[in-house]
Amino acid sequence: MNKYFTLLKNNVFRIKNLSLYLLASIISGVLAVLFNPFLAANLSSTDYSIIGYYASFASLFTPILNFSLISFYVRKYFKIPEDKRQLTLDTIITTLLLWGAISTLLILVLFFIYCSIAKVELPFFPFAIMSVTQLFFNNFLLLYQVECRMRSEAKRYFNITMSASLITILLSIILVIALKFGAVGRMSAMLLSSVCIGIFAIKKLRSKFRLDKSILKEAVSFGWPVSCTYIIQYFLVGIDLALLEPRHDVSNMGLYAIAISIAGYLSIFYTALAQTFEPDIYKAVAQYNYKKIFYIEFLIVSILLVIILIFVLFAKPVIALLTANRYTNAYHFARILSIGVVSTYLMAAIEGIINAFGFTKVCLINKIIGSTMAIGIYYYLINSYGFYGGAWGRVVAPLLVFIIGCISLVLLKNRIKTMHYAERKN
């Protein structure tokens, strides 16, 4: 018994941080869930279709906007000398601002051309502009959160996460509920929140705007295959809405978008768990501690499975409550999509491990193979089963990448051993 008390005493700081990380995500999620019935009472199926459609492109646009510079910072953090960390951070912030501004314009032009060619019936202006601009500013919130986690400053992480959530809700109350602006109001609330938090994060993180060529070169070398990997992820967990939109079924599209957003609430749990244990996973990879990596991932997946099972059992009354009884039928899609939360995490986990070992190009190849197979699966499932097929596609597609990733790690076993031996020798 004394052994356990000693263990607990020695890990008080870690437990406190874990609690704050989890609380930040859980409280934000709970607030979003509690607020959802008020949104549902003031948003139509068309509003949900618009919001869901443009939100689905986040996985395609975000890695273009940030070029995976944030992932580079996470991977290099414990290997960067402390006196060079601020220079690295300043270089990343400056690059995110310069490249982000250019890529935002480029994305909007190409996206407009795509919508015109594909004859997308949902309005492009102002929704596309709001969606892409929000993603641009969200990068600085993500960087701030990463910095907090790496420094084990859980209180700062909690404050920034809660602030972002509360500002979005407050603005939504004004723009959606009070002023009845529908999709415009909801997307404006999310945009204004990301702008406020993004500017705050930039001011807090940077010492001055500067670029170090050697750091930038290394970041770009690391980032381009990672970015390509995440861009390809759109074809695994985002392309379904683009393929479903030509059906022009606004009613089911709205229900499908609602189900995706509710499944997104469930992903909050895995995001919280993953972010909490992220430093431990990277340390375990750096130490080649395979058992620790397995135990951490097993723990996260086990917790997720329990949460998903509970949701599947009570999906109908839960969604009836969350949508003020207006969109209860979304539970059919939500049950399937909730299972996809687990498969998406498995995909992200195996990719994170492979990237942490430094095999970024392997991740890219895996994603290319997996996405090529996934596109065919989506086409078949959607053509055969419509919106249900799209939901099952979100379950199957990430599992393909996970399986391919596991096979890759087995094949890379000898190279990893060689790396470990070389590092120990040095």
C-alpha positions in Angstrom: 0.0 0.0 0.0 2.9 2.4 0.9 4.3 1.7 -2.6 1.1 3.0 -4.2 1.0 6.1 -2.0 4.6 6.8 -2.9 3.9 6.4 -6.5 0.9 8.8 -6.2 2.9 11.3 -4.3 5.7 11.3 -6.9 3.2 11.9 -9.7 1.0 14.6 -8.2 2.2 17.2 -10.7 1.5 14.8 -13.6 -1.9 13.9 -12.3 -2.8 17.6 -11.8 -1.7 18.3 -15.4 -3.6 15.3 -16.7 -6.7 16.5 -14.9 -6.5 20.0 -16.4 -5.9 18.8 -19.9 -8.9 16.4 -19.7 -11.0 19.0 -18.0 -10.3 21.6 -20.7 -11.4 19.3 -23.4 -14.3 17.7 -21.5 -15.7 21.0 -20.2 -15.5 22.5 -23.7 -17.2 19.4 -25.1 -19.9 19.5 -22.4 -20.6 23.2 -23.0 -20.9 22.5 -26.8 -23.2 19.6 -26.1 -25.4 21.6 -23.7 -25.5 24.5 -26.2 -26.4 22.2 -29.2 -30.2 22.1 -28.5 -30.3 25.9 -28.7 -28.4 25.8 -32.0 -30.7 23.0 -33.4 -33.7 25.1 -32.5 -32.3 28.0 -34.6 -30.6 26.2 -37.5 -32.4 24.6 -40.5 -31.3 21.5 -42.4 -29.9 23.8 -45.1 -27.9 25.7 -42.4 -26.4 22.4 -41.2 -25.7 21.3 -44.7 -23.7 24.4 -45.4 -21.8 24.3 -42.1 -21.1 20.6 -42.5 -20.1 20.8 -46.1 -17.5 23.5 -45.6 -16.2 22.0 -42.4 -15.5 18.8 -44.2 -12.7 20.5 -46.1 -10.8 21.3 -42.9 -8.6 18.1 -43.2 -7.7 19.1 -46.8 -7.0 22.8 -46.2 -5.3 22.8 -42.7 -2.1 21.0 -43.7 -1.8 23.4 -46.7 -2.1 26.4 -44.5 0.3 25.3 -41.8 2.6 23.0 -43.8 2.9 20.8 -40.7 5.2 23.3 -39.0 3.4 22.7 -35.7 4.1 18.9 -36.1 7.8 19.7 -36.7 7.9 21.8 -33.5 6.4 18.9 -31.5 8.8 16.4 -32.8 11.9 18.6 -32.4 11.0 20.2 -29.0 12.9 17.8 -26.8 15.8 17.8 -29.2 16.1 21.6 -29.5 18.6 23.2 -27.1 16.6 25.4 -24.7 18.4 28.6 -25.9 17.2 27.9 -29.5 13.6 27.1 -28.8 12.4 30.7 -28.9 14.2 31.2 -32.3 12.5 28.1 -33.6 9.1 29.3 -32.3 9.6 32.8 -33.8 10.5 31.2 -37.2 7.4 29.0 -37.2 5.1 31.9 -36.3 6.6 34.2 -38.9 6.3 31.4 -41.6 2.8 30.6 -40.6 1.8 34.2 -41.1 3.5 34.7 -44.4 2.7 31.3 -46.0 -0.7 31.2 -44.4 -1.8 34.5 -46.1 -0.5 33.3 -49.5 -2.0 29.9 -49.2 -5.4 31.2 -48.0 -5.8 33.2 -51.2 -4.6 30.3 -53.3 -7.0 27.9 -51.7 -10.0 30.2 -52.1 -9.3 30.7 -55.8 -8.9 26.9 -56.5 -11.9 26.1 -54.3 -14.1 28.5 -56.2 -13.0 26.9 -59.5 -13.8 23.5 -58.1 -17.3 24.5 -56.9 -18.0 26.1 -60.2 -17.0 23.0 -62.2 -18.7 20.6 -59.8 -21.8 22.8 -59.8 -22.1 22.8 -56.1 -25.5 24.2 -55.2 -24.5 25.4 -51.7 -23.5 29.1 -51.8 -19.7 29.8 -52.0 -19.8 33.3 -50.6 -19.3 34.1 -47.7 -19.1 30.6 -46.3 -15.9 29.4 -48.0 -14.1 32.6 -47.0 -15.1 32.3 -43.4 -14.2 28.6 -43.2 -10.7 29.0 -44.7 -9.9 32.1 -42.7 -11.0 30.4 -39.5 -8.6 27.5 -40.2 -5.8 30.0 -40.8 -6.2 31.6 -37.4 -6.8 28.3 -35.6 -3.2 27.3 -36.4 -2.0 29.8 -33.7 -4.3 28.4 -31.1 -2.9 24.9 -31.9 0.7 26.2 -31.6 -0.1 27.8 -28.3 -1.7 24.6 -27.0 1.4 22.6 -28.1 3.7 25.0 -26.3 1.7 24.6 -23.1 1.7 20.8 -23.3 5.4 20.6 -24.1 6.2 22.9 -21.1 3.7 21.0 -18.9 1.8 24.3 -18.3 -1.6 22.8 -18.0 -3.2 25.9 -16.4 -2.4 28.0 -19.5 -3.7 25.3 -21.7 -6.9 25.1 -19.8 -7.4 28.9 -19.9 -6.8 29.3 -23.6 -9.0 26.2 -24.5 -11.9 27.4 -22.3 -11.6 31.0 -23.6 -11.9 29.8 -27.2 -14.9 27.7 -26.4 -16.7 30.4 -24.3 -16.1 33.1 -26.9 -17.6 30.9 -29.7 -20.7 30.1 -27.6 -21.2 33.8 -26.6 -21.0 35.0 -30.2 -23.3 32.2 -31.3 -25.9 33.3 -28.8 -25.8 36.8 -30.2 -25.5 35.9 -33.9 -27.6 32.7 -34.2 -30.1 32.8 -31.4 -30.7 36.6 -30.9 -30.1 37.9 -34.4 -31.3 34.7 -36.3 -28.4 34.8 -38.8 -28.4 31.0 -39.3 -25.4 29.5 -40.9 -23.8 32.9 -41.4 -24.1 33.6 -37.7 -22.7 30.3 -36.6 -19.7 30.4 -39.0 -19.1 34.1 -38.1 -19.0 33.2 -34.4 -16.4 30.5 -35.0 -14.4 32.9 -37.3 -14.4 35.8 -34.8 -13.4 33.5 -32.0 -10.5 32.0 -33.9 -9.3 35.6 -34.9 -9.4 36.8 -31.3 -7.6 33.7 -29.9 -5.2 33.6 -32.8 -4.0 37.2 -32.3 -3.7 36.6 -28.5 -1.6 33.5 -29.1 0.8 35.3 -31.5 1.4 38.1 -29.1 2.1 35.6 -26.2 4.3 33.2 -28.1 6.6 35.3 -30.3 9.5 37.5 -29.1 9.8 39.1 -32.6 9.1 38.3 -36.2 12.2 36.6 -37.6 13.3 33.7 -39.9 16.2 31.4 -39.4 17.0 29.8 -42.7 18.5 26.6 -41.3 15.5 26.0 -39.1 13.1 26.8 -41.9 14.9 24.5 -44.3 14.7 21.6 -41.8 11.1 22.4 -41.0 10.1 22.4 -44.7 12.1 19.2 -45.3 10.1 17.5 -42.4 6.8 19.2 -43.2 6.2 18.6 -46.9 5.7 14.8 -46.6 3.7 15.2 -43.4 1.5 17.9 -45.0 1.0 15.7 -48.1 0.0 12.9 -45.7 -2.6 15.0 -44.0 -3.9 16.4 -47.2 -4.5 12.9 -48.4 -6.4 12.2 -45.2 -9.2 14.3 -46.7 -9.9 11.4 -49.0 -10.2 9.1 -46.0 -12.4 11.2 -43.6 -13.8 14.1 -45.6 -14.5 13.3 -49.2 -17.9 11.6 -48.3 -19.7 15.0 -48.1 -18.3 16.1 -51.5 -19.6 12.8 -53.0 -22.9 13.1 -51.3 -23.6 16.8 -52.2 -24.5 16.0 -55.9 -27.5 14.0 -54.6 -29.0 17.4 -53.6 -30.8 15.7 -50.6 -30.8 18.7 -48.2 -32.8 16.8 -45.5 -30.5 13.8 -45.3 -27.4 16.0 -45.8 -28.5 18.1 -42.8 -29.0 14.9 -40.7 -25.6 13.6 -41.8 -23.8 16.8 -41.0 -25.5 16.8 -37.5 -24.3 13.2 -37.0 -20.8 14.2 -37.9 -20.8 17.1 -35.5 -22.1 14.9 -32.7 -19.5 12.2 -33.5 -17.0 15.1 -33.3 -18.0 15.6 -29.6 -16.9 12.0 -29.0 -13.6 12.7 -30.7 -13.0 15.3 -28.0 -12.3 12.4 -25.6 -9.6 10.9 -27.8 -8.1 14.3 -28.6 -7.9 15.0 -24.8 -6.3 11.7 -24.1 -3.9 11.9 -27.1 -2.8 15.4 -26.2 -2.3 14.5 -22.6 -0.1 11.5 -23.4 1.6 13.0 -26.4 4.8 14.1 -24.6 5.0 10.6 -23.0 4.6 8.9 -26.4 7.3 11.1 -28.0 9.6 10.4 -25.1 8.9 6.7 -25.3 9.7 6.8 -29.0 12.9 8.7 -28.4 13.9 6.1 -25.8 12.7 3.2 -28.1 10.5 2.0 -25.2 8.1 -0.2 -27.2 6.2 -1.5 -24.2 5.4 2.0 -22.9 4.2 3.0 -26.4 1.9 0.0 -26.5 0.5 0.4 -23.0 -0.3 4.1 -23.6 -2.1 3.4 -26.9 -3.9 0.4 -25.5 -5.2 2.5 -22.5 -6.4 5.3 -24.9 -8.2 2.8 -27.2 -9.8 0.9 -24.3 -11.2 4.1 -22.8 -12.5 5.2 -26.3 -14.2 1.8 -26.9 -16.1 2.1 -23.6 -17.3 5.6 -24.4 -18.4 4.6 -27.9 -20.3 1.6 -26.7 -22.2 3.7 -24.2 -23.1 6.2 -27.0 -24.2 3.5 -29.4 -26.6 2.1 -26.8 -28.1 5.5 -26.0 -27.7 7.3 -29.3 -31.4 7.9 -30.1 -32.4 9.6 -26.8 -29.1 11.5 -26.6 -29.5 13.0 -30.1 -33.2 13.8 -29.5 -32.1 15.8 -26.5 -29.2 17.4 -28.3 -31.3 18.5 -31.2 -34.4 19.6 -29.3 -36.3 16.7 -30.9 -35.9 18.3 -34.3 -33.3 16.0 -35.9 -33.6 12.8 -33.9 -33.2 10.6 -37.0 -29.6 11.7 -37.2 -28.9 8.9 -34.7 -28.9 6.3 -37.5 -25.8 7.9 -39.0 -24.3 8.9 -35.6 -24.1 5.3 -34.4 -22.0 4.3 -37.4 -19.9 7.5 -37.4 -19.1 7.1 -33.7 -17.4 3.8 -34.5 -15.3 5.7 -37.0 -13.9 7.8 -34.1 -12.0 4.7 -32.9 -10.7 3.8 -36.4 -9.7 7.5 -37.0 -7.7 7.5 -33.7 -6.0 4.2 -34.6 -4.9 5.7 -37.9 -3.6 8.9 -36.2 -1.8 6.9 -33.5 0.1 4.6 -36.0 1.0 7.6 -38.1 2.2 9.6 -35.1 4.5 6.7 -34.0 5.9 6.3 -37.5 6.5 10.1 -37.8 8.1 10.2 -34.4 10.6 7.6 -35.6 11.4 9.9 -38.5 9.9 7.9 -41.3 7.6 10.7 -42.6 7.9 9.6 -46.2 6.7 6.1 -45.2 3.6 7.7 -43.7 3.0 9.5 -47.0 3.3 6.3 -49.0 0.9 4.6 -46.6 -1.6 7.4 -47.0 -1.4 7.3 -50.8 -2.0 3.6 -50.8 -4.8 3.8 -48.2 -6.5 6.8 -49.8 -6.5 5.2 -53.3 -8.2 2.2 -51.9 -10.6 4.4 -49.8 -11.8 6.4 -52.8 -12.9 3.2 -54.5 -14.6 2.1 -51.3 -16.4 5.4 -50.8 -17.7 5.4 -54.4 -19.0 1.8 -54.0 -20.6 2.4 -50.6 -22.2 5.7 -51.5 -23.5 4.5 -54.8 -24.9 1.4 -53.2 -26.1 2.7 -49.8 -26.2 6.5 -50.0 -25.6 8.3 -46.8 -25.3 5.1 -44.8 -22.5 4.0 -47.2 -20.7 7.3 -46.6 -20.9 6.7 -42.8 -19.4 3.2 -43.1 -16.8 4.6 -45.4 -15.6 6.8 -42.5 -15.2 3.6 -40.4 -13.4 1.4 -43.0 -11.1 3.9 -44.7 -9.0 4.9 -41.6 -8.7 1.2 -40.7 -7.0 0.5 -44.0 -4.3 3.1 -43.2 -3.9 1.6 -39.7 -3.4 -1.9 -41.0 -0.9 -0.7 -43.6 0.9 1.3 -40.9 1.2 -1.7 -38.7 2.7 -3.7 -41.6 5.2 -0.8 -42.2 6.4 -0.8 -38.6 7.1 -4.5 -38.8 9.0 -4.0 -42.1 10.9 -1.1 -40.5 11.9 -3.1 -37.4 15.5 -3.6 -38.4 16.1 0.0 -39.5 14.7 1.2 -36.1 17.0 -1.2 -34.3 20.0 0.2 -36.3 18.9 3.8 -35.4 18.7 2.8 -31.7 22.1 1.2 -31.8 23.7 4.2 -33.5 22.2 6.7 -31.0 23.4 4.6 -28.0 26.9 4.3 -29.5 27.1 8.1 -30.0 
